Amino acid sequence: MLMVAAGCGRHPLETGFANQGKTQIQFFTPSGATVAVRACPTRSHQIPVYGAFENRLEQSPEQFCVFNLAPGRYEFKYTGAEGLPGASIYGELIVEHANSHKARVYQRRSFIPVALPSEQYKRVAPQGDEIFPYRGEAYRYAIDELDFERLRQGDVIEKVVFVADLAKAERVKNRTETALAVCENELEYANKRYQIAYRNYLMDVHDPLANFFGSDKEHLKWERRRQEKMQRIEMLQHRLRRVQALLKGDHVLIREGMLVLATEEVVKPHTNVVD
């Protein structure tokens, strides 16, 4: 307990500077809401007005809702969100260790922007691609109407942010598309061979010579190959959907590495408790 108390006493206030070994989290919407993070010590900041299509630069004086957090699990809540008058919305932040070179570079050079659910997205008129975080005009905010409605109904919204090598992801996508095309042609070939073998089986099933040499069982071999090819195609299609979702995700660009907001196609989605 004494060590914990001493650690809390030395905890620095948030500034615009990065804190080595910690990840900088910046809440940028909804403006006017107050975010409190239960850390050491518990502290709160108000989200200022920030233009969605202006820039990603810190304003002076420092006024952003920024938290420098060490790896760990943190409870937070926000109040005063547009569309949720008088409500306190609770959530959980899980900050992982930066285990890769690209993740450590990102941790030193940039921050993780977080948009919290509110009705503010309704007032953001498309004016080209957003810069903070970067995403196409068609996508707009990371929080959409479906997320907000789920929240109002008491459901859980899960967002995962991680550093990804999108150049590698593009190469994986290209290799997967090639492997999928080859596998589909192999399946077509196996289907033809199975049809021929099955017709031969119908004619040879009572032939003692065919029974002896096993030629009446040739269709079983091709049926096995057909099933293996179909299973592999399903696996490749699943991999392709994941990598495509990764490449279409919300991206925050830096010079090395890229921050990605994952969708349920990329990570395992939240599931309801089974009675």
C-alpha positions in Angstrom: 0.0 0.0 0.0 2.8 2.4 0.8 4.4 1.8 -2.6 1.1 2.4 -4.3 0.5 5.7 -2.4 4.1 6.9 -3.2 3.6 6.1 -6.9 0.3 8.1 -7.0 2.0 11.0 -5.3 4.7 11.3 -8.0 2.2 10.9 -10.9 2.7 13.8 -13.3 -0.1 15.8 -14.7 -0.9 15.3 -18.4 0.9 17.6 -20.8 1.3 17.6 -24.5 4.6 15.8 -24.2 4.7 12.0 -24.7 5.6 10.0 -21.6 8.0 7.2 -22.4 6.6 3.8 -21.6 3.1 5.2 -21.6 0.5 5.5 -24.3 -1.1 8.8 -24.9 -4.9 8.7 -25.3 -6.8 11.7 -26.7 -10.6 11.9 -26.6 -11.7 14.2 -29.4 -15.4 13.8 -29.6 -18.1 14.6 -28.4 -17.1 18.2 -27.7 -18.2 19.6 -24.3 -18.3 16.2 -22.6 -16.2 15.5 -19.6 -14.1 12.3 -19.4 -12.9 10.9 -16.1 -10.3 8.1 -16.0 -9.9 6.1 -12.8 -6.1 5.8 -12.7 -3.5 6.9 -10.2 -4.8 9.4 -9.4 -8.3 9.6 -10.9 -8.5 12.7 -13.1 -10.9 14.3 -15.6 -10.6 16.5 -18.7 -13.3 18.2 -20.8 -13.3 17.6 -24.5 -13.0 20.9 -26.4 -14.4 21.9 -29.7 -12.2 20.4 -32.4 -12.9 20.7 -36.1 -13.2 17.4 -37.8 -11.6 18.6 -41.0 -9.1 21.1 -39.7 -5.8 19.5 -38.5 -4.3 17.1 -36.0 -2.1 19.7 -34.3 -2.3 20.5 -30.6 -3.7 24.0 -30.0 -2.2 26.5 -27.6 -2.7 26.7 -24.7 -2.9 23.0 -24.2 -6.6 22.2 -23.8 -7.2 18.7 -25.1 -8.6 15.7 -23.3 -5.4 13.8 -23.0 -4.4 10.9 -20.7 -0.9 9.3 -20.5 -1.6 5.7 -19.4 0.8 2.9 -18.6 -0.2 -0.6 -19.7 -3.1 -1.8 -17.7 -6.9 -1.8 -17.4 -8.7 1.5 -16.6 -12.3 2.4 -15.9 -13.6 5.6 -17.3 -16.9 7.5 -17.6 -18.0 10.5 -19.5 -20.9 12.9 -19.0 -22.5 15.8 -20.8 -22.5 14.0 -24.2 -24.9 15.3 -26.9 -28.0 13.1 -27.1 -27.4 11.7 -23.6 -28.5 14.5 -21.2 -27.9 13.7 -17.6 -26.4 10.3 -18.3 -23.1 8.9 -17.1 -21.6 6.4 -19.6 -19.1 4.0 -18.2 -16.4 2.2 -20.1 -13.1 0.4 -19.9 -9.7 1.2 -21.4 -7.2 -1.6 -21.8 -3.7 -0.4 -22.7 -1.4 -3.1 -23.9 2.4 -3.2 -23.9 4.1 -2.0 -27.1 5.7 -5.3 -28.1 6.8 -4.5 -31.6 9.2 -2.0 -33.1 6.4 -0.2 -35.0 4.2 0.0 -31.9 7.0 1.5 -29.9 7.7 4.1 -32.6 4.0 5.0 -32.7 3.9 5.2 -28.9 6.8 7.7 -28.9 5.6 9.8 -31.9 1.8 9.9 -31.7 -1.4 9.4 -29.7 -4.5 7.3 -30.0 -7.6 9.3 -30.9 -10.8 8.1 -29.4 -14.4 9.1 -30.4 -17.0 8.4 -27.8 -20.7 7.6 -28.7 -23.0 10.7 -28.9 -25.3 12.3 -31.4 -22.6 14.7 -32.5 -21.9 12.7 -35.7 -25.3 13.9 -37.0 -23.9 17.5 -37.2 -20.7 16.6 -39.0 -21.3 17.5 -42.7 -19.0 15.6 -45.1 -16.4 18.0 -46.5 -13.8 15.6 -47.8 -11.7 13.1 -46.0 -11.4 13.5 -42.3 -7.9 14.0 -40.9 -8.5 13.0 -37.3 -8.6 10.0 -37.5 -8.1 9.6 -41.2 -11.0 7.9 -43.0 -12.9 8.4 -46.3 -15.8 10.8 -46.6 -18.2 7.9 -46.9 -17.3 6.6 -43.5 -17.2 9.8 -41.4 -17.0 9.3 -37.6 -15.9 6.0 -36.1 -19.1 6.2 -34.1 -22.3 5.8 -36.1 -26.0 5.6 -35.6 -26.0 1.8 -34.9 -23.3 2.2 -32.2 -25.3 5.0 -30.5 -28.6 3.1 -30.6 -26.9 0.0 -29.1 -25.5 2.2 -26.3 -28.9 3.7 -25.5 -30.3 0.2 -25.2 -27.6 -0.7 -22.6 -25.6 -2.9 -25.0 -21.8 -3.0 -25.1 -19.7 -1.3 -27.8 -16.2 -2.6 -28.3 -13.5 -0.8 -30.3 -10.0 -2.1 -30.7 -7.1 0.1 -31.8 -3.7 -1.3 -32.8 -0.7 -0.6 -34.8 -0.6 -2.6 -38.1 1.8 -2.9 -41.0 -0.6 -2.2 -43.8 2.1 -2.7 -46.5 2.4 -6.3 -45.2 -1.4 -6.6 -45.0 -1.6 -5.6 -48.7 0.9 -8.3 -49.6 -1.1 -10.9 -47.6 -4.2 -9.8 -49.4 -2.6 -10.2 -52.8 -1.2 -13.7 -51.9 -4.5 -14.7 -50.5 -6.4 -13.6 -53.6 -4.0 -15.6 -55.8 -4.2 -18.7 -53.6 -8.0 -18.4 -53.6 -8.2 -18.3 -57.4 -6.0 -21.3 -57.7 -7.9 -23.3 -55.1 -11.2 -22.5 -56.8 -9.9 -23.9 -60.0 -8.5 -27.0 -58.2 -12.0 -27.5 -56.7 -13.6 -27.3 -60.2 -11.1 -29.9 -61.4 -11.8 -32.1 -58.4 -15.6 -31.8 -59.0 -15.2 -33.0 -62.6 -13.0 -35.9 -61.6 -15.4 -36.9 -58.9 -18.4 -36.9 -61.4 -16.4 -39.2 -63.7 -15.3 -41.5 -60.9 -18.8 -41.7 -59.5 -20.3 -42.7 -62.9 -17.6 -45.4 -63.1 -18.4 -46.5 -59.6 -22.1 -47.1 -60.6 -20.9 -49.3 -63.4 -18.0 -51.1 -61.6 -19.5 -51.6 -58.2 -20.4 -55.2 -59.1 -17.3 -55.9 -61.1 -15.0 -58.3 -59.2 -11.9 -57.0 -61.0 -12.8 -53.4 -60.1 -13.5 -54.5 -56.5 -10.1 -56.2 -56.4 -8.0 -53.2 -57.7 -10.1 -50.6 -55.9 -11.1 -48.7 -59.0 -14.7 -48.7 -57.8 -13.6 -46.6 -54.9 -11.9 -43.9 -56.9 -14.8 -41.5 -56.3 -14.1 -41.6 -52.6 -10.6 -40.2 -53.1 -11.9 -37.3 -55.2 -14.7 -36.7 -52.7 -12.1 -36.3 -50.0 -10.2 -33.8 -52.2 -13.3 -31.9 -52.9 -14.0 -31.5 -49.2 -10.4 -30.4 -48.5 -10.5 -27.8 -51.2 -13.9 -26.4 -50.0 -12.5 -26.2 -46.5 -9.4 -24.4 -47.7 -11.5 -22.0 -49.8 -13.5 -21.2 -46.7 -10.4 -20.5 -44.7 -8.9 -18.3 -47.5 -12.2 -16.4 -47.8 -12.2 -15.7 -44.1 -8.6 -14.5 -44.2 -9.4 -12.3 -47.2 -12.4 -10.7 -45.4 -10.2 -10.0 -42.3 -7.4 -8.4 -44.2 -9.8 -6.4 -46.4 -11.6 -5.1 -43.3 -8.2 -4.2 -41.9 -7.2 -2.2 -45.0 -10.6 -0.4 -45.0 -10.4 0.4 -41.2 -10.0 3.8 -39.7 -6.3 4.8 -40.2 -4.1 7.2 -38.4 -1.0 7.8 -40.5 2.5 8.2 -39.1 5.8 7.9 -40.8 6.3 4.3 -39.6 3.5 2.0 -38.8 -0.2 2.7 -38.9 -2.9 2.9 -36.2 -6.0 0.9 -37.1 -9.4 0.9 -35.5 -10.6 -2.6 -36.0 -14.1 -3.8 -36.8 -15.8 -7.0 -35.8 -14.5 -8.5 -39.0 -11.0 -8.1 -37.7 -11.3 -9.0 -34.1 -13.6 -11.4 -32.2 -16.9 -9.5 -31.6 -18.6 -9.1 -28.3 -21.1 -11.8 -27.6 -24.1 -11.8 -25.2 -24.1 -13.9 -22.1 -25.8 -17.2 -22.7 -28.4 -18.1 -20.0 
